[in-house]
């Protein structure tokens, strides 16, 4: 697949930023997830949980209760994308291929216990939605995920098979119910063909990411590379997709042929470590020249930047990151460390744009005051701190 044209890195970044809804203007939370295709779920609440953070970054009017409201109104469902995620309900049928694999015998992390699976399913059929805690096990003590009690294992297996769905979450704990009681009555639940599925993955990725390579389209999806490559060839012949090269990168990329008009991103955005724009770290390094790692999984002595650093998007660049901690009890949002990328010089326009974004985020995290630990000896950080506190 010979590229039809070559674009610059800046042009490639703009394709990504436009597709990822930066800048945004009055977009609804439902439109956000429909455009992104998924929003990854994560438990860490150092600032705000990632799934809420991702919505807030694109819809500053977003409130944490909206997500569960969309789940209860059957507009969004929970399942596995490349990781545990919320997905738009209209994409439900494309989850059926993975569910079929589990229904045909694939186990989700643990060996199946058919007796326990039948027991769990029968109780939910008879009693309605239940949580893991509703299945008491006197011999079990709570602990890490690898020490789940048998009922929890069965619930997750049934969830992966598609027989159960998450009807809602209460205090972040899943409430399981029969799939037929969760799904909208008029939803298309027909099994897609393999060709439909492959074309869906391509269109979904390119629509959400703007530009992507074959490895990026098949990210964490085993056994699909050859099939996706064949589907790409067909879609190029049909004029749906085009192949391009990016200056300085030895990789073939793909875009949709029907691209939106570029809009300049003149605001600053604070990104979650699991944000769709940066979740593929190699891609982030190649296109944005931004070397990023979430260091909460790194031993403390080996961390270079901090436990939970949040990247900063400004114009078409990732210009820095900071390590926060939201203390909702005291209302203080602390920035423990702050870095700008080499070569980036923050000017007054950046300080103003970033201060507004940070003030919104501090409030979103339930805090009323910003404290930057290094602000006293850094004029830029001091100005940001004063500006943000003046806005709160």
N, C-alpha and C positions, 0 to 999 in steps of 0.2 A: 504494500500500500504506500505508494510514493506520495509524499506531502504535496498538496496543490500550491501551497504558498508558505512563506516564512514570516513569522511575526516576532516582534521584540518581546523581551520579558515584561516590559511595562504594559504592552498590549495584552499579553497573557494574563497578567495580574488583574487588569481591568475587567477582563472577561469573567474571572473568578469573583471579583468584588461585586460586579453587577448581578451575577447569578445568585450570589449569597445575600442579596437584599441590602447591600450597603451602597449608597445611602438609602434610608427608608423614609417613607412619607405617608403616615396614616394607615399603614397596613395592619390588618387584623391578625390575631394570633393564629386563627385557623388558616389564613392565607400563608402565614410563615411556614407552618409545618407542611402544607401542601406544596410549597415551593422547594423547601429543603429536602423533603422526602422522608426524613426521620429526625428525631431529636434524641440524642443519647441520654440514658438515665445513669445517674451516678449518686452515690450515697454521701460523698464528702460535702460538708456544709461549713467549710472554713470561712467562706464569704457567703455565697448562696448556692444551693444545689444546682448542678450544671444544667439540668433540663429547664429550670426556671430562668437561669442566667442567659441561656441561648435565646429564649423568647424575648427577654427584656432588652437584649442588645439590639434587636431588630424592631421591637415594638415597645417603646418606652412607656406606654400606658398599660402594659401587661401587669396583671396582679397574680400572685401565686395560686389563687383559687381557680383561675381560668382553666388550667390544664385538666384538673379533675372534673370540672364542669364539662369540658369537651369530651372527656371519657364517658361521663354519665349520659350525655346527650348523643352518644354513639357516633361522634364525628371523628374520633381518634381511638386507636386501639394499641395495646401494648404487645410487643413481640420482639423477636430477634432480627436485627438488621446485620451489621457487622458486629454489633454488641447489643445488649438489652436496650430497647428504644421504644419511644412512642412513634406511631406511624399514622398517616391519614387513612381513614376508613376505606376510601375508594381504592386503596392499594391492597386491601385484604386478600383478594384472591391470589395475589402473587406470593403470599406467605404459605399457600397450601402445598407447594412443592416441598418445602423444608418440613412442614408438618407431616406430610406423607412419609418421609424418611423415618421420622420417629415412630409413627404409627406402625410401620413395617418392621420395627425391631431395634432401631437405633436408640441407645440409652443416652440420657442427658446427665453426664458426669458420673452417675451411679448405676449399679446393676438394678434391673427392674424387679420389683416384688409384686407379682400379679395379684396376690391375695390382698395386699394393702391397697393397691390401685383400685381394685373392685370395691373395697370397703369405703374408700374416700369418695369415689364416684357415686356410690349408692347413697351416701349421707347427703351429698350436695343435691342430688336429684330429689331427695325426700324433704330436706330441710331448707333448701335455698342457699344463697351465698354464704360461704364460710371462709375463715382465715386459718392459717396454720395453727394458731393458738387454740382453736376450737377442737383440735385433735390432741387430747392430753396423752402424755406418755410419762408415767411415773418414774421410769428408769432413765429418762433423758435429762441432761443438763444443757442449758443453752450454751452456745459457743460459736466457733467459726463456721463458714458455709460447708466446709468439708466434714463437719460433724453434725449435719442435719439429722433430725429425727426421721423415722421411716415415713410418716405421713407427709412431711414436708417434701421428701424425695418424690413421693407419689404425686403430690400436687404439681410439682414442677414438671414431672414427666408427662402428666396429662395436659398441662399447659403447652408444652412443646409439641405434643401430638395434635393440639388444636381442639381437644374435646372439652377442655376448660379454657376460659379466658379471664382476664382481670377485669372485674366489673367496676372497681374503683380501688383507691388506696386510702387507708385510714391511718394517720400518723406514720405514713410512708409504708405501712404494711399492706400487702396484697389481700384483696378480697376476691375469692375465686367463685365463678359460677359457670353453669353449662354454656357452651358457646352459642347454642340456639337461643338462649335467653338474653344474651348480650348483643348479638348482631342485629342490625336493622332488618326489618322484615323484607324490604325490597332490595337488599344488597345482592349483587352478583357474586355468588359463591362457587361458580363453575371452575373446575381445574383448568388453568391455562396450559396450552401446549408448550413444549420446550422452546420452540421458536418464539412464541409470544413472550415467554419469560425472559429469554435472552435479549430480545429487542426492548422489553420494558426496562431491564437493568441499564442498558445503554442510554436510552432516552432519559430515564430518571437521573442517572449520574451526570450526563451532559447538561441537562436542564438545571440541575442544582449546583453544579460545579463550574459550568461555563466551558471548561476545557479539561480533558483528562487523557491519560495514556491507558493502554491495555492493562498494565498491572494495577493502575488506580481504579479502573472500572471493576476489576475482579478482586479488589482489596478484601482479604480475609474470607474469600468465597472459594473454597477448594474445588478443583475439578472442572472449572468453567472456562479456563483460558482459551482452549481450542474452540469451544462452542461460541464464545463471545467474539473471537477473531473472525470466524466465519460469518456471524451475524453482522459484524461491522462492514465486511466486504459487500454484503448484500445491500446494506443501508446506504453505503457510499454509491453503489450503482443506481439506487433509486433516487439519489439526490437529497437524502434526509440528513446525512452525515458527511463531513469532509475531513480529510487528514491534513494536519499542518505541522510544521516544525517551529521550534522556538529557538531563537538565537542563543548560542552558548550551551545548549542542552542536547546531548546525543540521545534523543528519544522522539518517537513519533507520537503526536497528540491528535486528539479528535475533538471536533466541535459540531454542534448542529449547524446546518446551513442557514437557518432562520434565526439570526442573532439579534437581540434587542439593541437599541441605540444606547451608546455609553453615556452615563451620567456621572459627573465629577463628584467624588466623595470628599467633601470639604469639612467633615466632622471627625471626631475621634471616637473610637469604639474600644471598650474593654472586653476582651474575649475570655470565655471559659477555656480551661485546658482541654476540654472535650468538644469545643466548638467545631462545627462542620467544616469551617474554612481551614483549620489547622490540624485536624485529627490525624491526617497522614503526614507524619513528620518529615519523611524523605521528600515528599512533594513540596512541603512548606520550605524546606531548605533550597530546593532547586528553583522554585518560582519566586520566592520572596527573599532568598539569601538570609533566612532567619533560622538559626540553629536552636531548636527548642526541645526541652525535655521536662516532663513533669517529675519533679524530684521527690515527691512524697513517697515514692517507691524505692528511693535511693537511700542507703544508710546515711544518717545525719552527718557523720564526719566527711562523707564524700560529696555532699551537696555543694554546688558552686553558687547558687542563687537563692534558694529557699524552698520551703515545703510545698507551696501552692502558688507559684508565680503565674500572674495573669498577663498575657501579651496585650500590647496596645497597637491598634490599627489606626493609621492616620494617612489620609490621601490613599496612595497605592502601595504603602509600605508598612511593615511591622517595625515600629520604631523603638520599642522598649518593652519592659516588663516590670512588674512589682509584686512583692510578696505580702499579701494582706492577712488580716485577722479581724473578723467582725465579732465584737463582744456585745451581744444584744442585751445582756443584763445591765451593762453600764451605758450602753448607747454609743460606745467609742469604736470607731473603725480605725485600726492601726495599720499603717504601712511600715513593715519592718525593714524592708530594703527596696531599692529602686535603681534600675539601670536603663540608660539610653544606649541604643546601638551605636557602634563606632561610626563616626561620620555624620550622625544626626545632631543638629543644633536646634534645640527648642526655641522658637521665637514667640512673640506675644500672641500671634494667631493660634499657634499650637496650645500655648498655656491656657488661652481662653476656651478653646474647643475641648481640651482635655479636662479642664476644671468643671465645665458644665456636665460632661459625661460622668466624671467621677462623683460629682455631687448627686446626680441621679442614682448612681449605683450604690453609694453609701446609704442613701435613704431606702433604696430597694432592699438592702440587706438588714434593714431595721435599726439603723444607727443614726445619730444626730450630730456627731462630731467626728472630724478627721484629725488624726495625729500621725504625722510622718516623722519617724524617728531621726532621720538625718536632715531634717529641714533647717535646723538652726545654723548649720555650716554650709548650706547650699542655697544660694539665692533663688534658683529656679523652683526648687522644692518648697521653699518658704513661701514664695508667691502663690504656688498651687495650693498649698495648705490654707493660706489666708483667703484665697478666692473661693475655695470649696466651702469653708466654714461660713463665709459670707452669704453663700447661696443656700445653705442648709437651714 
